């Protein structure tokens, strides 16, 4: 084989090696961009799940009342007994308004960042928001039913 053919073969080998290295570099860059997008997406979804769970209203239960009474050495129960129904409704309504504000914040954040999220994270965030929204809606309905019953009792007592 002549020197000319060897040089040509070496040049071809170098060209192919350079092409291969360029493809590898491009692939690594795409992989890095994907990982950055996936991490960013996961961060958005985690934040949304946390925000949605903070918008879920806490269910009043007898157990929580007992715990609060025990923890406060009975003063909680006395304080609750002294509150008027109007004060209790106002407290619960105020609490539900703050939950609704957090829910609005979660929805706005979802709308502004959903294009930055991948499908799996977007579905997880939407599910958390939807679940919290359903619980909040139920809490509002429960409060309104309680108010209506209290109003009807008041009207009958009059």
N, C-alpha and C positions, 0 to 999 in steps of 0.2 A: 504494500500500500504506500502510495506516495505521500510526501509531506503535505501536499495540498489537500488530499483526501482526509488525512488525519486532522488537519486544522479545521476543515469543514465539519467533520464529525464532532470534534471537540466544541466547536461553536454551536452546533445543533444541540448537543448535550447541555451546554451552559444555558442556551435559550430555553430549553424545556425545564431545566432546573429552576430558572428564574420565574417561568410561568407557574410552576408548581408552588414555589414559595409565595408568589403573589396570591394564588388561590387559597393557600393555607392562611395567609394573613387576613384576607377578606373574610374567610369563614370564621376565624377567631374574632374579628371585629363584629360580625353579625351575632355570634354567640354572646359576646360581651353586651351588645345592645339589648339582646333578648333577656339576658339575666338582669340587666338594669331595669328593664320594663317590668319584668316579673316581680322584682323586689319592690319597685314603686307601687305596682298594682296590689301586692300583698299588704303593703303599709296602708294604702288607702282603704282596703277592705277591712283590715284590723281596726282602723280608726272608726270606720262606719259601724262596725259591729259593736264596738265599745259605746259609741254615741247612741246607737239605737237602744242598747240595753239600758243606758242611763235615762232614756225617754220612757221606758216601761214603768208604769205606775206600780208602786209597792202595794200588795194586797193586804188590807187590814184583816188581821186574824186574832182570835182569842189568845192564841199562843204568844203572838207578839205583844199583846197587851199585858199578859202575865209576866213576860220577860221584862218589859219596861217597868211594871209595878214592882217586881222584885229588885231590879237594878236600882230603882230610885227610892227604895225603902218605903213604898206605898204612896209617895207623893204624886206619882203619875196618875194612879187610879183616882185619887182625890181631885186632882186638877181636871181630869176628864169628866168626872161626875159634876163638877161645878160649871162646866161649859154649857152654854145654851145650845140648842140644836142649830140655831142660826150661825153661831161661831164655828161649830163643827163643819157645817156645810161650806162656810167661807174658807176654812182651812183646807178642806179637801179640794174645793174649787181652785184655790190659789195653787195648791200642789199640782193639780192636773193642768193648770195653765202653764206652769213651769215645764212640765213633761211635754206639753204640746209645743212649747217653744223649742225644746231640744229636738223634738221630732221634725219640726220645720227645718232646723239647722241640719239635721241628718239628710233630709230630702234635698236640700239645696246643695250640700256637699256632694251627694251622690250625682245630682244632675251636672254639676260642674266638673266632676272627675271621672265620670263613667267611661269616657273615651280613652282615659289613661289606664283603664283596668282591662285585664284579660277576662275571658268568659267565666272561668271558674270563680274568680274573686268577685266579679260583678254579680253572679248568681248568689253567692254567699252573702254579700252585702245587701242585695235586694231582699233576700229571704229574711234577714235579721230586721230590716226596716219594716217589712210587711208584717212580720209577727208582732213587733212592738206596736205598730200602728193598730193592729187588731185589738191588742190588749188595752191600749189607750182608749180606743173607741168604746170598748166594753165598759171600761171604768167610767167614762163620761155618761154612758147610758144608765149605768147603775146609779150614779149620783143624781141624774135627772129623775129617775124613778123614785129614789128616796125623797127627793125634794117634793115630788108630786104627791107621794103618800103623806108626807108631813103636812103639806098644804091642805089636803083633803081631811086629815085628822083635825087640823086647826079649824077648818070650816064647819065640821060636824060638831065640834066642841062649842062653837059659838052659838 
